[in-house]
Amino acid sequence: MKNQDVKSEVVESEKSVSKLMLVFLIPLMLSNAMQSVGQLAGSIIVGRALGVDALAAISAFFPLFFLLVSFSIGIGSGSSILIGQAYGAQNEKRVKEIIGTTLTFTFLVGIVLAVLGSIFAPDILRIMGTPANIIDVTVHYARILFVAIPVLFLYFVYTTFMRGTGDSKTPFYFLVVSTVLNLIFLPILIFGWIGVPKLGVYGAAYATVFSTVLTFIIMIVYLRKKNHPLKFDSSISLKMDGTLLKLLMRLGIPASINMILVSLSEIAVITFVNGFGSDATAAYGAVNQVASYVQMPAISLGIAVSIFAAQSIGANKFERLKEVIRSGIMLNYVIGSVLILLIYLFSNQILALFLTSQHTLHIAEELLVITLWSYLIFGHAQIITATMRASGTVLWPTVFSIMAIWCVEVPVAYVLSQFTSLEIKGIWIGYPAAFVVSLILQYSYYQFVWKKKKIERLVG
C-alpha cells in the first residue's frame, strides 16, 4: 500500500508540474508564434507582391541578423537562470541587481555590434555568397536593422526577465502589440499608403524597427503604471555589479557562443544553398519560415523547463527536477507531433502563401519533408540541455551542441550537396543527422555525469 501511495503522489505531482508548465507554455508559444507572424506577413507580402528576388534578399540577410542578436539571446538566457533562482529564493533585491547589470551590458554590446554590422555588412554578405543580383538590396535592408540593434536588444532581454519570474503573459501581450503594429506598418511602408514614401522591400525592415521600438516604450510605461514587480524605476541601478557580471558571463557567454556558432552554421548552409541560385535561396527562406513554427514548441519548452528548474533550485526543491524533465519531454512529443502532422498534410498550401513560382515551391516542399520530423528529436535535446543549464552547467552542453553542428550538420550538408546526386536535398539531411547526434551526446552526459553532481543555487 505504501508503494502505491508513493506512486500515486508522484503521478499527481507530475500532473501538477505538467499543468503549471502548460499554463506557462501557452502564452510563451503564442508569443513565439506572434513574433513570427510579422516576419511571415512580410515574407508573404514581399514574395507575392515584389517577387522572388526581393524575398531572396530578406532570406539571405536572416542568418547574419540572427548571428548578431545571438549574443543578446545568450545573455538573456543566462540572466533568466539567475532571475529564476533569485526569484525562487524570494530575493527581490538580487532580482533588480541582475536586471540592471544585464540591461547596461547588453545595450553597450548592442552599440558595438550595430556599428560593426553596418560597416562590414557588404563584405560579410559577399563572403556568404549572396547572389550578385540581390546583394545591393540585401546590404541596404541589413543596415536599416543594424541601426536599431541596441534598442532591440533591450526589448529582447526585458521579456526574458519577466519570464524568469514565471510571467509569460505580459511578454505575450506586448508581442501582440508589436505584431499588430508591424502588420499596420508593413503595407503602409512597402506600398507607400496615406502619403508615406513607397519603400518597397525596405519597408519590411522599417516596419520591424518601428513596431519593436514603439512596443518597448509602451511596455516600459505600462509596467510602471501597473506597478509590475519588474517595472523600470530608481530601484534598478544601471551600474554593473562585477560579481553578477562574471556570473552572467559564465552562464551567458557559452550560450551566446553556441547561438553564434549556430548562426555561423546557418551562414555556411545558406552559402551552400546560394550556389544553386536565387530560386533555391527563396526556397530556403520559405522552409525556414515554416520550420521556425515547428521549432517553437521545442524552444518554448526549453525556456519553460529552464525557468521551472531554476526556480526549483532557487527554492531548494531539487526533487522536483525529475518531474520538470518528464513533463517537458511528454509535452514536446505531444505538441510537436500534432504540429508536424498538420504541416505535412498541408505543406503545399502553406508554402504557396509566399511562393508563386512552381519550381521554387517544389524545391521547398521536398526540403520540408526531409527535415520536419527531426524537430521532435531537437526538442528532446533542448529539454535535457535546459535542465543542466538551469543549474549552472553550461560548458559541456555547449560543447556537445557545437560538435553536433560543426562536426555533423555542416560536413554532412556540404558533402551530400556537393559530391552526391542529392544536391540541395543533401543540405537538409544535415539537420536530422545533427539533432540525433546532439541528443545522444546531451543525454549521455546528463545520465552519467550531471545526475551524480551536487546541485547548488548560484544566487540567493
Disulfide bonds with the S-S distance in Angstrom:
none
